[in-house]
Amino acid sequence: MTKPVMPLKWYKNLTTREGRIQEGLFVVEGMRSIQQIVGKRPDSIKELVAIEGVELIKDYPVRIVTEKQFAQISSIKTPQGIMAVVSIPRHVYENDLPGAPGQKVLVLEDIQDPGNLGTLIRTAAAFNFAGIVMSDKTADPFSPKCVQSAAGSVLALWIRRTSSYLDLAARLKTGGYRIVAASLEGESNQEFFNTEKLVVALGNEAAGLSKQITSLADYRFSIPIDRKQAESLNVAVSGGIIMYLATRA
């Protein structure tokens, strides 16, 4: 059966959260990011959309459009002329953990900026975190800005985005994970990262972590900085530092 030709507005609709939820699809732009998806989840790519003359990846259906048409459906200022339509993993919005969560898990509570979220996803993948539990008030991990910031790493680890994130964090703790929460009022003992099963919890850009998460934590960690020079660090920067320290423990 021939695949129906979708109107251009259908692709544009995938840049909205409602469109992504309805179709179970999102868009990845740029060859490098697409190649990252191919390396991790090749079967998740359903179609490529490209302007004529752009280098393509074999074995995928391709729709050729004009530069003007591509600009109409692209969500970035300087389109690279190729995008992939990709399936959202089906367990993302479930209230359950994977059977084997892995040794290191990130918990994100109410991270608002999609750029921060994308950077945290990319960093977690780089430091071999297996998955991320995020609150339902956290930015959409499959929004164009988040996907762009994640640079193709958004499918490199499992994700759960749910209102039951506190329950999942508690279940990880019951399963033997040590929870280390980022906190301005915490201490700076890096030995607490030395554990076989680790959860790192990061909170909202302005409010930090809730009392529910901090009370669940085994340790509250504070990055030692000169607070006379800067009161705090950006959450993506803090997360990067803490995840690096976790790999050194």
Backbone as CSV, one residue per row, in Angstrom:
resi,resn,N_x,N_y,N_z,CA_x,CA_y,CA_z,C_x,C_y,C_z
1,MET,0.837,-1.194,0.000,0.000,0.000,0.000,0.876,1.250,0.000
2,THR,0.585,2.201,-0.860,1.375,3.426,-0.959,1.101,4.326,0.243
3,LYS,2.172,4.841,0.833,2.024,5.733,1.979,1.374,7.040,1.528
4,PRO,0.333,7.515,2.222,-0.316,8.762,1.816,0.623,9.954,1.972
5,VAL,0.513,10.911,1.058,1.320,12.121,1.128,0.638,13.090,2.087
6,MET,1.312,13.395,3.181,0.719,14.266,4.193,0.875,15.729,3.789
7,PRO,-0.099,16.571,4.112,0.052,18.014,3.842,1.188,18.585,4.684
8,LEU,1.788,19.668,4.227,2.926,20.253,4.949,2.548,20.649,6.372
9,LYS,1.308,21.083,6.568,0.901,21.511,7.913,0.923,20.345,8.906
10,TRP,0.839,19.099,8.391,0.932,17.941,9.277,2.301,17.888,9.944
11,TYR,3.365,18.147,9.186,4.722,18.167,9.746,4.877,19.324,10.726
12,LYS,4.329,20.470,10.380,4.393,21.636,11.259,3.672,21.356,12.569
13,ASN,2.596,20.584,12.496,1.823,20.259,13.690,2.625,19.411,14.674
14,LEU,3.639,18.694,14.191,4.480,17.886,15.072,5.403,18.739,15.942
15,THR,5.472,20.037,15.650,6.256,20.934,16.505,5.434,21.407,17.705
16,THR,4.154,21.045,17.761,3.303,21.367,18.907,3.142,20.134,19.780
17,ARG,2.962,20.335,21.071,2.816,19.198,21.976,1.556,18.400,21.657
18,GLU,0.478,19.100,21.333,-0.771,18.414,21.005,-0.601,17.517,19.773
19,GLY,0.095,18.040,18.774,0.325,17.260,17.567,1.186,16.041,17.820
20,ARG,2.196,16.196,18.658,3.083,15.065,18.968,2.343,13.978,19.734
21,ILE,1.538,14.385,20.709,0.781,13.407,21.492,-0.220,12.677,20.609
22,GLN,-0.896,13.421,19.742,-1.904,12.824,18.871,-1.302,11.796,17.917
23,GLU,-0.155,12.133,17.334,0.455,11.263,16.326,1.471,10.286,16.902
24,GLY,1.959,10.554,18.118,3.003,9.700,18.685,4.333,9.863,17.973
25,LEU,4.551,11.047,17.407,5.736,11.329,16.594,6.330,12.678,16.969
26,PHE,7.621,12.842,16.711,8.262,14.140,16.852,9.267,14.315,15.725
27,VAL,9.853,15.505,15.647,10.740,15.842,14.531,12.153,16.092,15.036
28,VAL,13.122,15.545,14.321,14.541,15.793,14.591,15.140,16.456,13.353
29,GLU,15.782,17.599,13.533,16.362,18.318,12.401,17.886,18.257,12.425
30,GLY,18.481,18.196,11.247,19.933,18.210,11.112,20.524,16.822,10.992
31,MET,21.480,16.659,10.078,22.039,15.344,9.801,22.726,14.723,11.010
32,ARG,23.493,15.497,11.772,24.224,14.920,12.907,23.266,14.360,13.959
33,SER,22.208,15.113,14.249,21.237,14.639,15.232,20.499,13.407,14.715
34,ILE,20.164,13.409,13.433,19.483,12.256,12.838,20.382,11.024,12.899
35,GLN,21.657,11.197,12.637,22.586,10.070,12.697,22.701,9.508,14.111
36,GLN,22.565,10.388,15.121,22.548,9.911,16.502,21.349,9.001,16.735
37,ILE,20.194,9.390,16.203,18.993,8.573,16.329,19.189,7.234,15.603
38,VAL,19.772,7.294,14.409,20.028,6.074,13.637,20.924,5.126,14.426
39,GLY,21.922,5.680,15.123,22.842,4.843,15.882,22.203,4.168,17.077
40,LYS,21.211,4.822,17.696,20.593,4.275,18.908,19.273,3.563,18.646
41,ARG,18.413,4.176,17.838,17.079,3.631,17.603,16.720,3.740,16.122
42,PRO,17.391,2.995,15.258,17.174,3.144,13.810,15.748,2.873,13.372
43,ASP,15.050,1.967,14.060,13.686,1.622,13.665,12.674,2.705,14.033
44,SER,13.103,3.689,14.826,12.157,4.729,15.257,11.919,5.784,14.175
45,ILE,12.786,5.844,13.173,12.641,6.836,12.103,11.627,6.339,11.078
46,LYS,10.595,7.134,10.861,9.519,6.744,9.953,9.659,7.378,8.576
47,GLU,10.268,8.551,8.502,10.368,9.249,7.218,11.404,10.354,7.324
48,LEU,12.059,10.638,6.214,12.935,11.804,6.092,12.261,12.819,5.190
49,VAL,12.428,14.091,5.531,11.967,15.184,4.675,13.186,16.042,4.377
50,ALA,13.455,16.297,3.094,14.685,16.995,2.739,14.492,17.819,1.476
51,ILE,15.360,18.816,1.330,15.378,19.561,0.082,16.288,18.832,-0.898
52,GLU,16.074,19.036,-2.161,16.838,18.336,-3.181,18.322,18.677,-3.080
53,GLY,19.154,17.651,-3.192,20.597,17.841,-3.159,21.232,17.594,-1.814
54,VAL,20.422,17.492,-0.749,20.966,17.213,0.579,21.311,15.734,0.684
55,GLU,22.431,15.428,1.332,22.830,14.033,1.530,21.781,13.301,2.355
56,LEU,21.419,12.111,1.938,20.369,11.345,2.594,20.925,10.084,3.248
57,ILE,20.136,9.505,4.118,20.476,8.230,4.747,19.671,7.145,4.053
58,LYS,20.325,6.084,3.655,19.659,5.014,2.906,18.643,4.267,3.771
59,ASP,17.752,3.583,3.106,16.793,2.654,3.716,15.622,3.327,4.427
60,TYR,15.458,4.635,4.246,14.313,5.315,4.832,13.495,5.993,3.738
61,PRO,12.164,6.018,3.896,11.347,6.778,2.948,11.732,8.254,2.995
62,VAL,11.760,8.896,1.833,12.176,10.294,1.755,11.128,11.107,0.997
63,ARG,10.810,12.254,1.546,9.963,13.208,0.824,10.817,14.415,0.472
64,ILE,10.904,14.728,-0.805,11.679,15.880,-1.269,10.748,17.093,-1.365
65,VAL,11.193,18.207,-0.772,10.429,19.448,-0.809,11.335,20.588,-1.270
66,THR,10.736,21.722,-1.591,11.529,22.896,-1.978,12.085,23.562,-0.722
67,GLU,13.056,24.443,-0.906,13.614,25.181,0.234,12.537,26.000,0.934
68,LYS,11.660,26.595,0.144,10.578,27.396,0.725,9.647,26.533,1.554
69,GLN,9.311,25.352,1.042,8.443,24.438,1.781,9.115,23.950,3.066
70,PHE,10.411,23.665,2.976,11.127,23.191,4.153,11.157,24.281,5.227
71,ALA,11.373,25.516,4.810,11.398,26.637,5.761,10.055,26.778,6.474
72,GLN,8.979,26.428,5.788,7.643,26.542,6.378,7.415,25.537,7.503
73,ILE,8.067,24.393,7.429,7.838,23.349,8.435,8.981,23.232,9.445
74,SER,10.101,23.914,9.177,11.238,23.863,10.097,10.980,24.758,11.302
75,SER,11.555,24.372,12.444,11.380,25.151,13.668,12.658,25.864,14.087
76,ILE,13.706,25.793,13.271,14.956,26.456,13.623,15.237,27.616,12.667
77,LYS,16.014,28.577,13.139,16.252,29.798,12.373,17.023,29.536,11.085
78,THR,17.989,28.637,11.156,18.793,28.321,9.985,18.617,26.842,9.643
79,PRO,17.570,26.506,8.898,17.304,25.101,8.581,18.459,24.449,7.834
80,GLN,18.712,23.176,8.170,19.806,22.439,7.539,19.343,21.605,6.349
81,GLY,18.053,21.693,6.042,17.565,21.054,4.830,17.183,19.604,4.956
82,ILE,17.210,19.064,6.173,16.781,17.674,6.362,16.207,17.497,7.759
83,MET,15.107,16.745,7.844,14.526,16.404,9.132,14.025,14.974,9.091
84,ALA,13.898,14.391,10.267,13.367,13.035,10.388,12.108,13.061,11.230
85,VAL,11.115,12.305,10.812,9.915,12.087,11.611,10.143,10.809,12.422
86,VAL,10.090,10.935,13.746,10.545,9.868,14.639,9.443,9.481,15.624
87,SER,9.329,8.206,15.921,8.340,7.725,16.886,8.748,8.060,18.315
88,ILE,7.798,8.528,19.101,8.017,8.714,20.537,7.970,7.329,21.204
89,PRO,8.959,6.973,22.013,8.926,5.672,22.695,7.618,5.498,23.464
90,ARG,7.017,4.342,23.382,5.649,4.172,23.882,5.533,4.166,25.393
91,HIS,6.624,3.993,26.129,6.518,3.934,27.588,6.801,5.270,28.272
92,VAL,7.047,6.318,27.513,7.479,7.594,28.091,6.492,8.134,29.120
93,TYR,5.202,8.029,28.859,4.194,8.650,29.725,3.551,7.651,30.687
94,GLU,4.174,6.508,30.873,3.658,5.514,31.805,4.150,5.780,33.232
95,ASN,3.395,5.252,34.205,3.743,5.455,35.615,4.488,4.251,36.179
96,ASP,5.411,3.718,35.386,6.138,2.537,35.818,7.585,2.641,35.361
97,LEU,8.458,2.000,36.091,9.878,1.977,35.736,10.162,0.829,34.781
98,PRO,11.252,0.923,34.018,11.676,-0.234,33.219,12.040,-1.396,34.137
99,GLY,11.997,-2.587,33.610,12.357,-3.761,34.402,13.771,-3.689,34.948
100,ALA,14.683,-3.101,34.158,16.077,-2.921,34.579,16.439,-1.452,34.414
101,PRO,16.256,-0.627,35.460,16.449,0.820,35.328,17.894,1.258,35.059
102,GLY,18.869,0.382,35.337,20.264,0.756,35.145,20.888,1.246,36.442
103,GLN,22.180,1.504,36.424,22.895,1.869,37.653,22.729,3.332,38.044
104,LYS,22.577,4.216,37.053,22.465,5.651,37.360,21.222,6.228,36.693
105,VAL,20.424,6.940,37.490,19.168,7.517,37.013,19.116,8.986,37.423
106,LEU,18.586,9.814,36.550,18.401,11.237,36.815,16.927,11.491,37.114
107,VAL,16.650,12.278,38.153,15.285,12.719,38.448,15.235,14.231,38.263
108,LEU,14.308,14.690,37.430,14.166,16.126,37.131,12.783,16.591,37.560
109,GLU,12.756,17.593,38.409,11.490,18.106,38.927,11.231,19.522,38.409
110,ASP,10.238,19.630,37.550,9.725,20.928,37.080,10.778,21.789,36.385
111,ILE,11.659,21.167,35.605,12.598,21.937,34.785,11.798,22.615,33.680
112,GLN,11.822,23.937,33.636,10.931,24.681,32.747,11.498,24.960,31.366
113,ASP,12.775,25.240,31.300,13.368,25.653,30.033,13.724,24.436,29.184
114,PRO,13.170,24.333,27.969,13.476,23.169,27.125,14.947,23.075,26.736
115,GLY,15.633,24.219,26.668,17.070,24.198,26.393,17.838,23.554,27.532
116,ASN,17.473,23.903,28.768,18.088,23.261,29.932,17.810,21.760,29.938
117,LEU,16.563,21.399,29.652,16.202,19.985,29.653,16.985,19.213,28.597
118,GLY,17.068,19.763,27.389,17.817,19.092,26.332,19.282,18.912,26.685
119,THR,19.869,19.937,27.307,21.270,19.842,27.726,21.452,18.781,28.797
120,LEU,20.509,18.691,29.724,20.592,17.673,30.778,20.447,16.265,30.202
121,ILE,19.560,16.100,29.231,19.414,14.794,28.587,20.712,14.407,27.883
122,ARG,21.263,15.339,27.148,22.516,15.085,26.418,23.655,14.745,27.381
123,THR,23.733,15.494,28.492,24.790,15.263,29.475,24.608,13.919,30.165
124,ALA,23.373,13.589,30.506,23.100,12.296,31.142,23.516,11.142,30.234
125,ALA,23.217,11.268,28.953,23.628,10.226,28.005,25.151,10.139,27.924
126,ALA,25.815,11.294,27.932,27.276,11.322,27.823,27.956,10.672,29.026
127,PHE,27.326,10.785,30.209,27.898,10.212,31.420,27.263,8.868,31.786
128,ASN,26.655,8.232,30.777,26.150,6.860,30.914,25.072,6.694,31.979
129,PHE,24.243,7.708,32.154,23.038,7.518,32.953,22.072,6.703,32.105
130,ALA,21.371,5.781,32.742,20.513,4.866,31.986,19.165,5.483,31.639
131,GLY,18.657,6.349,32.527,17.328,6.887,32.277,17.044,8.136,33.084
132,ILE,15.892,8.737,32.781,15.469,9.971,33.449,14.008,9.847,33.850
133,VAL,13.730,10.145,35.113,12.365,10.304,35.601,12.123,11.804,35.716
134,MET,11.072,12.315,35.085,10.788,13.751,35.157,9.330,13.997,35.510
135,SER,9.098,15.081,36.201,7.738,15.446,36.566,6.952,15.853,35.330
136,ASP,5.626,15.795,35.448,4.786,16.179,34.315,4.777,17.689,34.088
137,LYS,5.365,18.448,35.021,5.491,19.897,34.843,6.844,20.279,34.245
138,THR,7.670,19.289,34.004,8.922,19.525,33.293,8.612,19.762,31.815
139,ALA,9.461,20.534,31.150,9.272,20.809,29.723,9.158,19.509,28.926
140,ASP,8.516,19.591,27.784,8.328,18.416,26.926,9.670,17.995,26.328
141,PRO,10.125,16.762,26.596,11.433,16.333,26.078,11.482,16.204,24.560
142,PHE,10.316,16.212,23.900,10.291,16.048,22.448,9.923,17.335,21.711
143,SER,9.956,18.456,22.431,9.751,19.751,21.782,10.973,20.077,20.915
144,PRO,10.797,20.859,19.850,11.921,21.149,18.955,13.157,21.717,19.659
145,LYS,12.961,22.656,20.592,14.115,23.268,21.258,14.840,22.260,22.137
146,CYS,14.082,21.399,22.815,14.707,20.373,23.654,15.466,19.371,22.803
147,VAL,14.837,18.903,21.730,15.485,17.935,20.843,16.752,18.528,20.238
148,GLN,16.690,19.796,19.858,17.866,20.451,19.289,18.984,20.554,20.324
149,SER,18.634,20.923,21.565,19.648,21.032,22.622,20.224,19.678,22.988
150,ALA,19.395,18.634,22.884,19.867,17.284,23.203,20.755,16.709,22.107
151,ALA,20.761,17.358,20.941,21.630,16.968,19.828,21.503,15.491,19.466
152,GLY,20.262,15.012,19.407,20.045,13.634,18.985,20.120,12.605,20.086
153,SER,20.373,13.044,21.336,20.524,12.089,22.442,19.208,11.755,23.123
154,VAL,18.104,12.304,22.650,16.833,12.166,23.358,16.347,10.719,23.409
155,LEU,16.809,9.861,22.511,16.434,8.450,22.543,17.576,7.556,23.039
156,ALA,18.622,8.166,23.585,19.779,7.388,24.029,19.571,6.765,25.404
157,LEU,18.505,7.159,26.100,18.220,6.622,27.425,16.716,6.613,27.632
158,TRP,16.239,5.815,28.577,14.787,5.746,28.787,14.303,6.987,29.527
159,ILE,13.061,7.372,29.271,12.458,8.554,29.888,11.074,8.191,30.403
160,ARG,10.761,8.696,31.608,9.406,8.642,32.129,9.011,10.072,32.524
161,ARG,7.975,10.582,31.890,7.454,11.918,32.235,6.062,11.720,32.811
162,THR,5.915,11.937,34.123,4.690,11.527,34.793,4.427,12.335,36.061
163,SER,3.164,12.460,36.421,2.801,13.095,37.696,3.170,12.198,38.870
164,SER,3.459,10.929,38.595,3.826,9.974,39.650,5.339,9.872,39.833
165,TYR,6.062,10.934,39.470,7.530,10.886,39.535,8.036,10.664,40.954
166,LEU,7.325,11.202,41.965,7.757,11.003,43.351,7.647,9.532,43.746
167,ASP,6.589,8.904,43.287,6.410,7.478,43.556,7.510,6.654,42.894
168,LEU,7.868,7.042,41.665,8.939,6.304,40.974,10.276,6.504,41.682
169,ALA,10.526,7.729,42.169,11.763,7.987,42.917,11.791,7.155,44.200
170,ALA,10.643,7.067,44.871,10.561,6.272,46.103,10.787,4.792,45.811
171,ARG,10.272,4.333,44.685,10.457,2.925,44.312,11.916,2.635,43.987
172,LEU,12.605,3.599,43.392,14.036,3.423,43.146,14.788,3.299,44.468
173,LYS,14.417,4.150,45.421,15.078,4.084,46.728,14.827,2.739,47.395
174,THR,13.593,2.263,47.335,13.266,0.945,47.888,14.062,-0.153,47.195
175,GLY,14.374,0.075,45.913,15.137,-0.899,45.140,16.640,-0.822,45.354
176,GLY,17.074,-0.032,46.328,18.496,0.005,46.674,19.279,1.164,46.106
177,TYR,18.598,2.119,45.480,19.290,3.287,44.935,19.515,4.330,46.030
178,ARG,20.669,4.955,45.993,20.951,6.085,46.877,20.567,7.371,46.140
179,ILE,19.750,8.194,46.764,19.299,9.433,46.136,20.125,10.604,46.646
180,VAL,20.786,11.291,45.736,21.542,12.495,46.047,20.820,13.676,45.414
181,ALA,20.385,14.617,46.251,19.622,15.771,45.788,20.500,17.008,45.741
182,ALA,20.426,17.740,44.633,21.156,19.003,44.526,20.453,20.052,45.382
183,SER,21.220,20.728,46.242,20.621,21.702,47.157,21.639,22.760,47.550
184,LEU,21.201,24.020,47.582,22.090,25.096,48.016,22.459,24.939,49.491
185,GLU,21.586,24.266,50.252,21.823,24.082,51.685,22.510,22.754,51.986
186,GLY,22.984,22.075,50.962,23.598,20.777,51.155,25.062,20.850,51.547
187,GLU,25.706,19.693,51.570,27.133,19.587,51.858,27.862,19.148,50.593
188,SER,29.178,19.047,50.680,29.965,18.807,49.467,30.823,17.554,49.529
189,ASN,30.331,16.539,50.212,31.073,15.294,50.344,30.828,14.416,49.114
190,GLN,31.842,14.285,48.272,31.691,13.534,47.020,31.629,12.029,47.246
191,GLU,31.952,11.561,48.453,31.936,10.128,48.724,30.528,9.544,48.594
192,PHE,29.514,10.391,48.708,28.139,9.883,48.619,27.766,9.442,47.209
193,PHE,28.591,9.816,46.224,28.357,9.341,44.863,28.893,7.931,44.660
194,ASN,29.670,7.467,45.625,30.300,6.146,45.507,29.311,5.065,45.937
195,THR,28.455,4.684,45.013,27.450,3.674,45.284,27.131,2.923,44.000
196,GLU,26.712,1.697,44.121,26.427,0.899,42.930,25.194,1.385,42.188
197,LYS,24.199,1.869,42.941,22.967,2.372,42.343,22.743,3.809,42.808
198,LEU,22.668,4.735,41.852,22.619,6.163,42.191,21.479,6.863,41.470
199,VAL,20.796,7.724,42.217,19.824,8.656,41.639,20.305,10.064,41.944
200,VAL,20.400,10.905,40.920,20.715,12.325,41.083,19.448,13.110,40.813
201,ALA,19.043,13.949,41.766,17.803,14.724,41.641,18.111,16.207,41.485
202,LEU,17.528,16.830,40.466,17.698,18.246,40.184,16.334,18.913,40.103
203,GLY,16.259,20.168,40.579,14.970,20.833,40.663,14.803,22.039,39.773
204,ASN,13.657,22.658,39.906,13.250,23.825,39.132,14.284,24.940,39.168
205,GLU,14.429,25.643,38.039,15.430,26.690,37.896,15.353,27.751,38.998
206,ALA,14.143,28.099,39.434,13.987,29.145,40.446,13.787,28.591,41.851
207,ALA,12.959,27.560,41.966,12.566,27.063,43.290,13.417,25.903,43.793
208,GLY,14.176,25.260,42.918,14.944,24.093,43.328,14.036,22.888,43.530
209,LEU,14.473,21.964,44.364,13.710,20.746,44.618,12.656,20.953,45.701
210,SER,11.562,20.221,45.589,10.499,20.287,46.587,10.926,19.578,47.870
211,LYS,10.184,19.835,48.939,10.454,19.178,50.210,10.254,17.668,50.099
212,GLN,9.323,17.260,49.228,9.063,15.826,49.074,10.292,15.078,48.565
213,ILE,10.980,15.694,47.602,12.183,15.045,47.060,13.335,15.127,48.055
214,THR,13.547,16.305,48.636,14.683,16.452,49.549,14.520,15.577,50.787
215,SER,13.280,15.374,51.251,13.068,14.503,52.409,13.289,13.037,52.046
216,LEU,13.102,12.713,50.764,13.326,11.348,50.292,14.815,11.062,50.084
217,ALA,15.602,12.121,49.880,17.017,11.963,49.534,17.833,11.394,50.694
218,ASP,18.861,10.638,50.341,19.813,10.135,51.332,20.868,11.186,51.659
219,TYR,21.073,12.109,50.716,22.102,13.135,50.913,21.770,14.341,50.057
220,ARG,22.006,15.537,50.618,21.824,16.772,49.859,23.200,17.337,49.512
221,PHE,23.446,17.449,48.227,24.783,17.839,47.762,24.773,19.279,47.249
222,SER,25.780,20.043,47.657,25.945,21.426,47.206,27.296,21.572,46.520
223,ILE,27.306,22.095,45.315,28.560,22.326,44.594,29.305,23.465,45.272
224,PRO,30.550,23.258,45.659,31.296,24.326,46.349,31.721,25.434,45.384
225,ILE,31.007,26.552,45.419,31.353,27.710,44.588,31.515,28.931,45.483
226,ASP,32.090,29.983,44.951,32.241,31.246,45.675,30.919,32.016,45.562
227,ARG,30.102,31.950,46.587,28.771,32.562,46.523,28.814,34.079,46.626
228,LYS,29.976,34.651,46.893,30.110,36.109,46.815,30.170,36.560,45.358
229,GLN,30.631,35.669,44.507,30.734,35.982,43.086,29.480,35.587,42.309
230,ALA,28.887,34.461,42.691,27.670,33.985,42.036,26.876,33.169,43.050
231,GLU,25.612,33.543,43.234,24.795,32.881,44.254,24.532,31.420,43.913
232,SER,24.362,31.143,42.629,24.051,29.775,42.225,24.457,29.567,40.779
233,LEU,24.328,28.323,40.314,24.640,27.968,38.937,23.368,27.591,38.193
234,ASN,23.392,27.742,36.877,22.317,27.262,36.034,22.124,25.766,36.263
235,VAL,20.862,25.305,36.224,20.579,23.908,36.553,21.265,22.939,35.596
236,ALA,21.397,23.310,34.327,22.075,22.417,33.376,23.567,22.330,33.687
237,VAL,24.163,23.463,34.105,25.578,23.466,34.495,25.761,22.640,35.765
238,SER,24.896,22.877,36.751,24.974,22.114,38.002,24.835,20.619,37.741
239,GLY,23.858,20.269,36.904,23.660,18.866,36.586,24.876,18.251,35.928
240,GLY,25.500,18.985,35.024,26.697,18.491,34.355,27.828,18.226,35.333
241,ILE,28.028,19.144,36.271,29.090,18.981,37.263,28.811,17.772,38.150
242,ILE,27.581,17.665,38.627,27.232,16.566,39.532,27.309,15.217,38.820
243,MET,26.847,15.167,37.577,26.926,13.898,36.843,28.380,13.510,36.555
244,TYR,29.240,14.506,36.340,30.656,14.218,36.165,31.252,13.650,37.462
245,LEU,30.916,14.286,38.580,31.421,13.792,39.865,30.946,12.370,40.139
246,ALA,29.717,12.078,39.694,29.180,10.730,39.896,29.973,9.692,39.123
247,THR,30.555,10.069,38.000,31.343,9.115,37.220,32.730,8.907,37.815
248,ARG,33.184,9.850,38.609,34.521,9.751,39.206,34.516,8.973,40.515
249,ALA,33.349,8.840,41.113,33.274,8.186,42.430,33.634,6.704,42.344
